[in-house]
Amino acid sequence: MRIAALITCFNRREKTLDCLRRLYAQHLPPGVSLETVLVDDGSTDGTREAVLKEFPGTNVIEGNGSLYWCGGMRMAWKAAASRDPEFYLLANDDTLLDEDAVSQLLEVAPTPDARVIAVAAIRDPENGRATYGGIRAGKGHVQPSGRPEPCDTFNGNAVLVPRAVFREIGMFHPAYTHGMGDFDYGHEATRHGIRVIQSAEFLGTCARNPQRGTWRDRSLGRIKRLRILISPKGLPFREWMTFNRRNSGWRWPLKTLSPYVRVLLGR
């Protein structure tokens, strides 16, 4: 069985290399192979050259510099789908997987026909607390419990998607530029009756992104926060509205306006 790992990167050469080192060091079950499709979205720090020097078998696709995460992942997914692998592994280049992570995900979604998305629980490298992984609506991240846990959606740090799921619901929705695509995909799967299951244990590390310098940072002025909020890495209004119309029920107008009102009020 073939697993196509999908990664998007931009000017994080060392992080990208560390991610790939962990990926290629996976202890895979017999008969399972891993190939990587990496979209380098216009890096100027030598990422592409460094990756091909150390991992010449990697399929590196050059982006135009404006793909961001969701756009890059769609490009990688489309390229991988042309080879029709049995599984797709969505991965972030700042996430370092444990050596048995992929094997553990295959225990959750064991066959290409499984209508299950397997999500890796990710911990902070310093304190060991949960940072990314499965999410339950209204409750936040799911803590590993020693057994696989059902979720409503997920962060796309390390997620195994069987071929059957891809054939049923496709890839990330085209509405999203940078964020929200992974959350939306999990909700879409849930609506289709596809189970989203988090791993029984932590399977990798990734520090949580800091709020400093984001639209949530109250030390910034309101105008600065608003500019960040409407930027591709914030919550661009049209994309945020689309997400809420698709996933927030009758409350979608309130959910859409909420962060904009909070910023304007300085909250």
Backbone as CSV, one residue per row, in Angstrom:
resi,resn,N_x,N_y,N_z,CA_x,CA_y,CA_z,C_x,C_y,C_z
1,MET,0.857,-1.198,0.000,0.000,0.000,0.000,0.885,1.236,0.000
2,ARG,0.471,2.229,-0.754,1.249,3.465,-0.879,0.576,4.600,-0.107
3,ILE,1.385,5.334,0.623,0.923,6.528,1.330,1.602,7.734,0.706
4,ALA,0.813,8.702,0.260,1.357,9.945,-0.281,1.293,11.005,0.808
5,ALA,2.455,11.440,1.287,2.523,12.503,2.292,2.481,13.857,1.587
6,LEU,1.584,14.723,2.018,1.382,16.027,1.389,1.844,17.123,2.341
7,ILE,2.769,17.972,1.866,3.335,19.028,2.710,3.461,20.305,1.887
8,THR,3.204,21.433,2.535,3.437,22.742,1.926,4.448,23.497,2.783
9,CYS,5.385,24.188,2.155,6.395,24.917,2.936,6.682,26.274,2.318
10,PHE,7.212,27.157,3.179,7.643,28.471,2.712,8.683,29.021,3.689
11,ASN,9.939,29.067,3.235,11.037,29.702,3.980,11.202,29.182,5.407
12,ARG,11.052,27.868,5.583,11.341,27.263,6.882,12.221,26.040,6.620
13,ARG,13.348,26.278,5.977,14.188,25.187,5.483,14.507,24.156,6.556
14,GLU,15.001,24.597,7.692,15.416,23.636,8.716,14.225,22.888,9.297
15,LYS,13.115,23.589,9.508,11.925,22.892,9.995,11.433,21.877,8.975
16,THR,11.439,22.271,7.719,10.992,21.360,6.667,11.883,20.123,6.607
17,LEU,13.196,20.316,6.700,14.120,19.186,6.674,13.926,18.282,7.886
18,ASP,13.749,18.880,9.071,13.521,18.069,10.274,12.244,17.240,10.134
19,CYS,11.199,17.872,9.581,9.936,17.168,9.360,10.144,15.979,8.429
20,LEU,10.856,16.188,7.334,11.082,15.117,6.366,11.956,14.009,6.942
21,ARG,12.927,14.375,7.766,13.772,13.347,8.390,12.926,12.404,9.239
22,ARG,12.012,12.970,10.010,11.127,12.144,10.832,10.179,11.321,9.955
23,LEU,9.746,11.916,8.868,8.801,11.231,7.989,9.456,10.025,7.325
24,TYR,10.674,10.213,6.804,11.354,9.127,6.116,11.930,8.091,7.078
25,ALA,11.946,8.400,8.382,12.439,7.445,9.379,11.307,6.621,9.989
26,GLN,10.108,6.718,9.453,8.975,5.986,10.007,9.176,4.474,9.923
27,HIS,8.764,3.790,10.986,8.760,2.326,10.993,7.419,1.872,10.420
28,LEU,7.416,1.532,9.157,6.177,1.198,8.466,5.923,-0.314,8.492
29,PRO,4.667,-0.710,8.468,4.354,-2.134,8.384,4.851,-2.708,7.060
30,PRO,5.072,-4.019,7.017,5.498,-4.653,5.755,4.499,-4.366,4.638
31,GLY,5.040,-4.070,3.459,4.187,-3.839,2.304,3.662,-2.424,2.174
32,VAL,4.052,-1.545,3.101,3.600,-0.146,3.057,4.777,0.740,2.659
33,SER,4.574,1.603,1.688,5.613,2.538,1.257,5.109,3.970,1.384
34,LEU,6.056,4.886,1.511,5.730,6.296,1.707,6.427,7.130,0.650
35,GLU,5.654,7.993,-0.031,6.220,8.942,-0.986,5.740,10.330,-0.594
36,THR,6.550,11.333,-0.866,6.235,12.687,-0.408,6.070,13.643,-1.574
37,VAL,5.002,14.433,-1.504,4.788,15.530,-2.445,4.888,16.823,-1.638
38,LEU,5.887,17.622,-1.939,6.155,18.856,-1.218,5.960,20.049,-2.143
39,VAL,5.044,20.932,-1.782,4.870,22.176,-2.520,5.684,23.262,-1.828
40,ASP,6.692,23.774,-2.523,7.518,24.858,-2.014,6.982,26.147,-2.637
41,ASP,6.283,26.928,-1.818,5.562,28.085,-2.351,6.453,29.324,-2.437
42,GLY,7.488,29.237,-3.264,8.330,30.397,-3.528,9.361,30.686,-2.470
43,SER,9.866,29.670,-1.784,10.887,29.900,-0.755,12.144,30.514,-1.363
44,THR,12.778,31.396,-0.593,14.021,32.034,-1.027,15.195,31.648,-0.145
45,ASP,14.990,30.667,0.746,16.035,30.270,1.691,16.719,28.954,1.303
46,GLY,16.521,28.519,0.066,17.174,27.307,-0.394,16.497,26.019,0.029
47,THR,15.228,26.103,0.402,14.516,24.905,0.856,14.506,23.821,-0.214
48,ARG,14.123,24.178,-1.423,14.001,23.181,-2.493,15.318,22.462,-2.724
49,GLU,16.398,23.220,-2.833,17.700,22.628,-3.109,18.143,21.709,-1.970
50,ALA,17.913,22.156,-0.727,18.316,21.361,0.434,17.515,20.067,0.523
51,VAL,16.216,20.141,0.218,15.374,18.948,0.269,15.821,17.939,-0.787
52,LEU,16.027,18.390,-2.004,16.403,17.472,-3.080,17.803,16.893,-2.878
53,LYS,18.684,17.627,-2.197,20.016,17.106,-1.912,19.955,15.976,-0.905
54,GLU,19.153,16.160,0.157,19.078,15.148,1.217,18.066,14.054,0.905
55,PHE,16.977,14.427,0.225,15.908,13.465,-0.084,15.565,13.549,-1.569
56,PRO,16.431,13.027,-2.428,16.250,13.199,-3.879,14.977,12.567,-4.429
57,GLY,14.356,11.655,-3.685,13.133,11.035,-4.163,11.883,11.841,-3.921
58,THR,12.025,12.983,-3.253,10.863,13.812,-2.952,10.370,14.524,-4.211
59,ASN,9.069,14.510,-4.406,8.467,15.237,-5.525,8.234,16.678,-5.069
60,VAL,9.116,17.581,-5.453,9.019,18.989,-5.057,8.363,19.778,-6.182
61,ILE,7.254,20.432,-5.851,6.520,21.244,-6.810,6.688,22.707,-6.421
62,GLU,7.046,23.545,-7.363,7.258,24.958,-7.077,5.955,25.727,-7.220
63,GLY,5.596,26.460,-6.160,4.429,27.320,-6.199,4.793,28.713,-6.674
64,ASN,3.783,29.565,-6.769,4.017,30.926,-7.281,4.183,31.956,-6.175
65,GLY,4.215,31.511,-4.925,4.401,32.433,-3.805,3.114,32.960,-3.217
66,SER,1.975,32.593,-3.784,0.694,33.104,-3.270,-0.287,31.982,-2.958
67,LEU,0.224,30.765,-2.795,-0.666,29.635,-2.533,-1.109,29.555,-1.080
68,TYR,-0.202,29.917,-0.170,-0.430,29.734,1.267,-0.682,28.254,1.555
69,TRP,-1.162,27.944,2.791,-1.211,26.545,3.188,-2.287,25.756,2.445
70,CYS,-3.506,26.234,2.455,-4.578,25.475,1.802,-4.347,25.353,0.300
71,GLY,-3.909,26.430,-0.326,-3.646,26.369,-1.752,-2.534,25.394,-2.081
72,GLY,-1.481,25.402,-1.265,-0.381,24.472,-1.476,-0.795,23.030,-1.252
73,MET,-1.621,22.804,-0.231,-2.069,21.440,0.040,-2.971,20.919,-1.074
74,ARG,-3.813,21.784,-1.621,-4.635,21.338,-2.759,-3.766,20.976,-3.958
75,MET,-2.716,21.771,-4.187,-1.825,21.471,-5.306,-1.104,20.142,-5.087
76,ALA,-0.609,19.916,-3.872,0.069,18.660,-3.559,-0.898,17.491,-3.686
77,TRP,-2.121,17.679,-3.205,-3.126,16.619,-3.233,-3.474,16.233,-4.673
78,LYS,-3.633,17.246,-5.499,-3.962,16.982,-6.899,-2.843,16.212,-7.582
79,ALA,-1.604,16.593,-7.314,-0.467,15.894,-7.912,-0.395,14.454,-7.433
80,ALA,-0.605,14.242,-6.139,-0.552,12.890,-5.584,-1.687,12.028,-6.120
81,ALA,-2.863,12.632,-6.288,-4.036,11.870,-6.728,-3.853,11.297,-8.131
82,SER,-2.991,11.891,-8.929,-2.758,11.377,-10.277,-2.144,9.982,-10.255
83,ARG,-1.544,9.612,-9.105,-0.956,8.278,-8.948,-1.870,7.348,-8.154
84,ASP,-3.006,7.865,-7.693,-4.033,7.080,-7.015,-3.477,6.210,-5.876
85,PRO,-2.832,6.827,-4.868,-2.314,6.036,-3.742,-3.451,5.539,-2.857
86,GLU,-3.138,4.577,-2.014,-4.156,4.025,-1.118,-4.498,4.981,0.019
87,PHE,-3.529,5.832,0.420,-3.739,6.771,1.520,-3.063,8.101,1.213
88,TYR,-3.602,9.158,1.836,-2.971,10.476,1.809,-2.663,10.871,3.254
89,LEU,-1.434,11.301,3.498,-1.052,11.781,4.825,-0.875,13.283,4.765
90,LEU,-1.805,14.011,5.373,-1.685,15.466,5.441,-0.725,15.788,6.575
91,ALA,0.292,16.609,6.303,1.296,16.887,7.318,1.723,18.348,7.286
92,ASN,2.037,18.890,8.461,2.606,20.235,8.585,4.115,20.119,8.730
93,ASP,4.855,21.036,8.125,6.309,20.920,8.187,6.899,21.359,9.521
94,ASP,6.065,21.854,10.442,6.577,22.166,11.787,6.222,21.064,12.789
95,THR,5.720,19.947,12.294,5.332,18.828,13.150,6.338,17.690,13.004
96,LEU,6.837,17.210,14.134,7.813,16.122,14.141,7.118,14.856,14.630
97,LEU,7.020,13.870,13.758,6.303,12.652,14.082,7.181,11.653,14.828
98,ASP,6.587,10.940,15.776,7.257,9.823,16.408,7.456,8.726,15.362
99,GLU,8.417,7.837,15.615,8.804,6.866,14.581,7.711,5.866,14.240
100,ASP,6.738,5.681,15.130,5.645,4.742,14.847,4.330,5.443,14.554
101,ALA,4.381,6.752,14.280,3.153,7.542,14.108,2.292,7.022,12.956
102,VAL,2.889,6.816,11.811,2.108,6.378,10.654,1.536,4.984,10.886
103,SER,2.315,4.109,11.497,1.809,2.769,11.816,0.609,2.837,12.750
104,GLN,0.671,3.752,13.725,-0.448,3.904,14.651,-1.682,4.453,13.938
105,LEU,-1.486,5.364,13.002,-2.616,5.895,12.242,-3.235,4.806,11.363
106,LEU,-2.406,3.916,10.846,-2.921,2.819,10.032,-3.738,1.823,10.854
107,GLU,-3.522,1.789,12.149,-4.358,0.936,12.995,-5.755,1.524,13.139
108,VAL,-5.858,2.851,13.053,-7.158,3.517,13.149,-7.898,3.435,11.817
109,ALA,-7.178,3.653,10.732,-7.760,3.567,9.374,-6.962,2.520,8.612
110,PRO,-7.284,1.237,8.776,-6.392,0.161,8.312,-6.429,-0.167,6.830
111,THR,-7.479,0.241,6.120,-7.592,-0.146,4.710,-7.946,1.068,3.856
112,PRO,-7.636,1.020,2.575,-7.990,2.133,1.680,-9.492,2.347,1.558
113,ASP,-10.281,1.329,1.893,-11.738,1.433,1.788,-12.396,1.929,3.078
114,ALA,-11.615,2.158,4.104,-12.177,2.579,5.398,-12.769,3.983,5.295
115,ARG,-13.972,4.150,5.821,-14.596,5.490,5.873,-14.258,6.113,7.217
116,VAL,-12.956,6.266,7.431,-12.420,6.797,8.690,-11.255,7.724,8.362
117,ILE,-11.212,8.867,9.013,-10.043,9.739,8.959,-9.304,9.590,10.279
118,ALA,-8.023,9.213,10.212,-7.218,8.996,11.414,-6.393,10.239,11.707
119,VAL,-6.566,10.798,12.898,-5.931,12.062,13.293,-4.892,11.796,14.373
120,ALA,-3.692,12.313,14.211,-2.646,12.156,15.214,-2.791,13.211,16.299
121,ALA,-2.799,12.782,17.549,-2.740,13.719,18.669,-1.308,14.245,18.768
122,ILE,-1.162,15.552,18.862,0.149,16.196,18.851,0.372,16.919,20.180
123,ARG,1.568,16.812,20.725,1.889,17.390,22.031,2.917,18.512,21.904
124,ASP,2.974,19.358,22.929,3.997,20.400,23.010,5.347,19.750,23.320
125,PRO,6.422,20.138,22.625,7.714,19.488,22.869,8.310,19.798,24.232
126,GLU,7.831,20.868,24.890,8.384,21.250,26.183,7.591,20.665,27.352
127,ASN,6.281,20.895,27.347,5.489,20.477,28.512,4.658,19.221,28.283
128,GLY,4.635,18.713,27.045,3.925,17.481,26.767,2.419,17.600,26.690
129,ARG,1.891,18.813,26.742,0.439,18.994,26.685,-0.060,18.992,25.242
130,ALA,-1.339,18.687,25.081,-1.941,18.645,23.749,-1.914,20.022,23.100
131,THR,-1.498,20.061,21.842,-1.504,21.319,21.094,-2.398,21.234,19.856
132,TYR,-2.321,20.118,19.130,-3.103,19.963,17.907,-3.615,18.529,17.807
133,GLY,-4.619,18.343,16.949,-5.182,17.010,16.755,-6.672,17.071,16.535
134,GLY,-7.387,16.114,17.107,-8.832,16.063,16.963,-9.529,17.117,17.801
135,ILE,-10.702,17.560,17.318,-11.466,18.625,17.974,-12.918,18.199,18.077
136,ARG,-13.518,18.456,19.230,-14.952,18.275,19.395,-15.611,19.636,19.440
137,ALA,-16.694,19.790,18.697,-17.388,21.068,18.595,-17.788,21.563,19.981
138,GLY,-17.412,22.798,20.278,-17.772,23.414,21.545,-16.919,23.002,22.722
139,LYS,-16.006,22.044,22.528,-15.189,21.549,23.636,-13.693,21.670,23.385
140,GLY,-13.289,21.907,22.171,-11.873,22.068,21.871,-11.166,20.755,21.606
141,HIS,-9.841,20.763,21.828,-9.027,19.604,21.494,-9.330,18.416,22.396
142,VAL,-9.251,17.249,21.793,-9.507,15.999,22.503,-8.198,15.498,23.109
143,GLN,-8.210,15.226,24.400,-7.023,14.701,25.063,-6.908,13.194,24.802
144,PRO,-5.709,12.703,24.462,-5.545,11.258,24.298,-5.911,10.520,25.584
145,SER,-6.595,9.399,25.427,-7.111,8.680,26.586,-6.600,7.251,26.691
146,GLY,-5.720,6.848,25.763,-5.274,5.476,25.748,-6.114,4.604,24.836
147,ARG,-7.133,5.190,24.239,-7.951,4.488,23.249,-8.346,5.492,22.167
148,PRO,-8.623,5.037,20.967,-9.037,5.963,19.902,-10.291,6.736,20.308
149,GLU,-10.302,8.037,20.002,-11.398,8.900,20.423,-12.092,9.539,19.218
150,PRO,-13.427,9.489,19.161,-14.163,10.144,18.070,-14.096,11.659,18.211
151,CYS,-14.034,12.339,17.081,-13.949,13.801,17.043,-14.934,14.327,16.003
152,ASP,-15.098,15.639,15.982,-15.944,16.274,14.973,-15.126,16.798,13.799
153,THR,-13.900,17.254,14.093,-13.024,17.776,13.044,-11.591,17.710,13.542
154,PHE,-10.656,18.424,12.882,-9.251,18.242,13.250,-8.379,19.385,12.748
155,ASN,-7.190,19.487,13.360,-6.083,20.254,12.790,-5.333,19.340,11.830
156,GLY,-4.851,19.888,10.728,-4.202,19.069,9.718,-2.716,18.846,9.919
157,ASN,-2.262,18.722,11.169,-0.830,18.542,11.428,-0.319,17.173,10.997
158,ALA,-1.112,16.136,11.226,-0.762,14.780,10.799,-2.053,13.978,10.747
159,VAL,-2.571,13.793,9.552,-3.898,13.194,9.370,-3.840,12.211,8.209
160,LEU,-4.323,10.997,8.424,-4.325,9.968,7.394,-5.716,9.844,6.777
161,VAL,-5.791,10.053,5.464,-7.057,10.008,4.724,-7.027,8.824,3.764
162,PRO,-7.862,7.808,3.968,-7.911,6.684,3.027,-8.451,7.108,1.665
163,ARG,-8.135,6.318,0.668,-8.565,6.615,-0.694,-10.086,6.729,-0.807
164,ALA,-10.819,5.870,-0.080,-12.284,5.906,-0.153,-12.844,7.242,0.303
165,VAL,-12.231,7.834,1.322,-12.690,9.133,1.813,-12.429,10.209,0.769
166,PHE,-11.235,10.185,0.183,-10.919,11.166,-0.854,-11.878,11.053,-2.033
167,ARG,-12.180,9.831,-2.442,-13.088,9.649,-3.575,-14.492,10.132,-3.256
168,GLU,-14.858,10.112,-1.987,-16.205,10.536,-1.605,-16.322,12.046,-1.431
169,ILE,-15.347,12.681,-0.779,-15.503,14.116,-0.473,-14.389,14.982,-1.057
170,GLY,-13.449,14.378,-1.778,-12.436,15.178,-2.440,-11.383,15.737,-1.508
171,MET,-10.859,16.902,-1.874,-9.804,17.549,-1.090,-10.357,18.803,-0.430
172,PHE,-9.475,19.664,0.079,-9.912,20.883,0.752,-10.785,21.741,-0.171
173,HIS,-11.798,22.354,0.410,-12.707,23.227,-0.333,-11.916,24.378,-0.963
174,PRO,-12.234,24.759,-2.196,-11.462,25.805,-2.887,-11.636,27.198,-2.311
175,ALA,-12.545,27.385,-1.370,-12.789,28.725,-0.830,-11.645,29.231,0.034
176,TYR,-10.844,28.330,0.588,-9.893,28.724,1.631,-8.485,28.911,1.083
177,THR,-7.857,30.024,1.495,-6.510,30.355,1.053,-5.451,29.752,1.968
178,HIS,-5.557,30.029,3.248,-4.524,29.588,4.199,-5.098,28.669,5.275
179,GLY,-5.957,29.203,6.123,-6.523,28.431,7.207,-7.928,27.950,6.903
180,MET,-8.494,27.225,7.864,-9.886,26.751,7.867,-10.141,25.544,6.986
181,GLY,-9.268,25.250,6.026,-9.514,24.131,5.128,-9.560,22.797,5.847
182,ASP,-8.664,22.603,6.836,-8.656,21.335,7.565,-9.879,21.204,8.467
183,PHE,-10.250,22.291,9.185,-11.458,22.262,10.015,-12.684,21.944,9.160
184,ASP,-12.795,22.620,8.024,-13.929,22.443,7.136,-13.987,21.005,6.617
185,TYR,-12.833,20.441,6.296,-12.780,19.085,5.753,-13.289,18.078,6.788
186,GLY,-12.890,18.265,8.038,-13.361,17.377,9.091,-14.860,17.451,9.273
187,HIS,-15.403,18.665,9.256,-16.854,18.826,9.379,-17.584,18.204,8.185
188,GLU,-17.019,18.378,6.986,-17.619,17.794,5.793,-17.656,16.270,5.905
189,ALA,-16.564,15.696,6.374,-16.523,14.247,6.556,-17.587,13.789,7.545
190,THR,-17.715,14.503,8.648,-18.700,14.139,9.669,-20.111,14.184,9.101
191,ARG,-20.401,15.201,8.281,-21.732,15.299,7.676,-22.024,14.118,6.756
192,HIS,-20.976,13.556,6.175,-21.146,12.410,5.271,-21.141,11.072,6.016
193,GLY,-21.070,11.115,7.325,-21.046,9.876,8.085,-19.684,9.214,8.140
194,ILE,-18.662,9.938,7.733,-17.284,9.437,7.821,-16.764,9.732,9.224
195,ARG,-16.236,8.730,9.879,-15.764,8.918,11.240,-14.420,9.644,11.264
196,VAL,-14.266,10.558,12.208,-12.996,11.234,12.466,-12.516,10.728,13.818
197,ILE,-11.406,9.989,13.826,-10.942,9.320,15.036,-9.515,9.762,15.356
198,GLN,-9.304,10.195,16.605,-7.962,10.575,17.047,-7.230,9.369,17.636
199,SER,-5.921,9.369,17.474,-5.079,8.286,17.975,-5.187,8.141,19.492
200,ALA,-4.917,6.938,19.965,-5.017,6.651,21.394,-3.961,7.388,22.206
201,GLU,-2.801,7.624,21.600,-1.686,8.286,22.280,-1.162,9.437,21.428
202,PHE,-0.303,10.266,22.039,0.372,11.305,21.267,1.307,10.653,20.244
203,LEU,1.355,11.228,19.045,2.166,10.652,17.971,3.184,11.638,17.391
204,GLY,3.328,12.807,18.006,4.288,13.770,17.494,4.291,15.030,18.320
205,THR,5.184,15.962,17.947,5.307,17.216,18.687,5.179,18.415,17.756
206,CYS,4.592,19.470,18.291,4.511,20.754,17.600,4.063,21.798,18.616
207,ALA,4.853,22.842,18.791,4.472,23.911,19.709,3.292,24.679,19.136
208,ARG,2.420,25.144,20.014,1.277,25.923,19.564,1.742,27.270,19.026
209,ASN,1.116,27.712,17.945,1.446,29.015,17.379,1.130,30.118,18.391
210,PRO,2.058,31.049,18.608,1.801,32.126,19.579,0.734,33.085,19.087
211,GLN,0.009,33.697,20.037,-1.007,34.688,19.668,-0.406,36.074,19.466
212,ARG,0.813,36.259,19.959,1.444,37.561,19.803,1.646,37.866,18.323
213,GLY,1.234,39.054,17.914,1.366,39.464,16.527,0.211,39.047,15.646
214,THR,-0.792,38.344,16.227,-1.968,37.953,15.473,-3.107,38.925,15.772
215,TRP,-4.263,38.698,15.155,-5.403,39.587,15.385,-5.930,39.479,16.812
216,ARG,-5.554,38.433,17.530,-5.971,38.277,18.924,-5.098,39.061,19.905
217,ASP,-3.989,39.603,19.424,-3.029,40.301,20.282,-3.550,41.695,20.652
218,ARG,-4.017,41.843,21.886,-4.621,43.110,22.304,-3.589,44.203,22.559
219,SER,-2.303,43.879,22.497,-1.283,44.923,22.627,-1.161,45.734,21.337
220,LEU,-1.734,45.230,20.257,-1.727,45.954,18.986,-2.925,46.885,18.902
221,GLY,-2.806,47.928,18.094,-3.923,48.830,17.872,-5.039,48.164,17.093
222,ARG,-6.222,48.733,17.175,-7.388,48.124,16.525,-7.238,48.056,15.003
223,ILE,-6.700,49.109,14.417,-6.535,49.115,12.967,-5.550,48.045,12.539
224,LYS,-4.452,47.908,13.290,-3.463,46.878,12.983,-4.087,45.491,13.121
225,ARG,-4.847,45.279,14.189,-5.501,43.985,14.390,-6.502,43.686,13.275
226,LEU,-7.225,44.717,12.849,-8.210,44.510,11.786,-7.533,44.140,10.465
227,ARG,-6.404,44.780,10.183,-5.671,44.453,8.962,-5.182,43.006,8.979
228,ILE,-4.713,42.567,10.140,-4.268,41.175,10.270,-5.460,40.229,10.141
229,LEU,-6.583,40.617,10.729,-7.771,39.777,10.710,-8.252,39.508,9.284
230,ILE,-8.204,40.520,8.430,-8.722,40.354,7.068,-7.654,39.827,6.102
231,SER,-6.438,39.625,6.582,-5.363,39.113,5.730,-5.537,37.615,5.508
232,PRO,-4.829,37.038,4.525,-4.968,35.599,4.265,-4.685,34.722,5.477
233,LYS,-3.815,35.159,6.384,-3.488,34.353,7.560,-4.384,34.657,8.755
234,GLY,-5.355,35.551,8.567,-6.330,35.822,9.612,-7.627,35.096,9.316
235,LEU,-8.723,35.857,9.333,-10.036,35.317,8.979,-10.638,36.207,7.894
236,PRO,-10.151,36.093,6.667,-10.692,36.923,5.585,-12.205,36.794,5.537
237,PHE,-12.899,37.918,5.415,-14.342,37.920,5.640,-15.086,36.910,4.767
238,ARG,-14.836,36.904,3.481,-15.580,36.014,2.592,-15.318,34.542,2.944
239,GLU,-14.047,34.207,3.216,-13.707,32.826,3.557,-14.311,32.426,4.906
240,TRP,-14.239,33.337,5.873,-14.789,33.087,7.208,-16.303,32.933,7.147
241,MET,-16.946,33.740,6.321,-18.390,33.612,6.144,-18.736,32.270,5.508
242,THR,-17.972,31.879,4.493,-18.206,30.584,3.853,-18.073,29.450,4.859
243,PHE,-17.028,29.512,5.666,-16.826,28.470,6.676,-18.024,28.372,7.617
244,ASN,-18.498,29.508,8.089,-19.605,29.490,9.049,-20.931,29.099,8.406
245,ARG,-21.153,29.519,7.178,-22.382,29.094,6.493,-22.403,27.582,6.309
246,ARG,-21.223,26.998,6.111,-21.146,25.561,5.902,-21.190,24.767,7.211
247,ASN,-20.732,25.383,8.302,-20.475,24.580,9.494,-21.070,25.090,10.806
248,SER,-21.681,26.250,10.822,-22.120,26.828,12.104,-23.627,26.896,12.283
249,GLY,-24.392,26.246,11.414,-25.835,26.216,11.590,-26.471,27.596,11.504
250,TRP,-27.593,27.763,12.217,-28.324,29.026,12.131,-27.572,30.190,12.762
251,ARG,-26.549,29.918,13.537,-25.759,30.986,14.183,-24.681,31.568,13.274
252,TRP,-24.634,31.129,12.013,-23.519,31.523,11.172,-23.336,33.038,11.033
253,PRO,-24.401,33.874,10.955,-24.139,35.316,10.858,-23.455,35.864,12.113
254,LEU,-23.872,35.405,13.283,-23.263,35.868,14.531,-21.815,35.407,14.620
255,LYS,-21.564,34.162,14.266,-20.197,33.643,14.316,-19.294,34.390,13.346
256,THR,-19.850,34.764,12.193,-19.052,35.466,11.202,-18.659,36.851,11.686
257,LEU,-19.589,37.554,12.295,-19.337,38.928,12.723,-18.539,39.015,14.017
258,SER,-18.575,37.967,14.823,-18.002,38.014,16.172,-16.560,38.510,16.233
259,PRO,-15.597,37.949,15.494,-14.221,38.438,15.638,-14.042,39.881,15.182
260,TYR,-14.818,40.310,14.202,-14.719,41.691,13.732,-15.231,42.662,14.796
261,VAL,-16.319,42.287,15.434,-16.852,43.126,16.513,-15.882,43.171,17.678
262,ARG,-15.300,42.028,18.022,-14.355,41.978,19.133,-13.150,42.875,18.889
263,VAL,-12.644,42.855,17.673,-11.487,43.702,17.361,-11.864,45.178,17.433
264,LEU,-13.005,45.535,16.877,-13.442,46.927,16.886,-13.683,47.438,18.300
265,LEU,-14.096,46.526,19.198,-14.326,46.915,20.593,-13.057,46.796,21.442
266,GLY,-11.969,46.339,20.828,-10.725,46.216,21.568,-10.678,45.022,22.476
267,ARG,-11.477,44.016,22.196,-11.514,42.822,23.051,-10.685,41.687,22.453
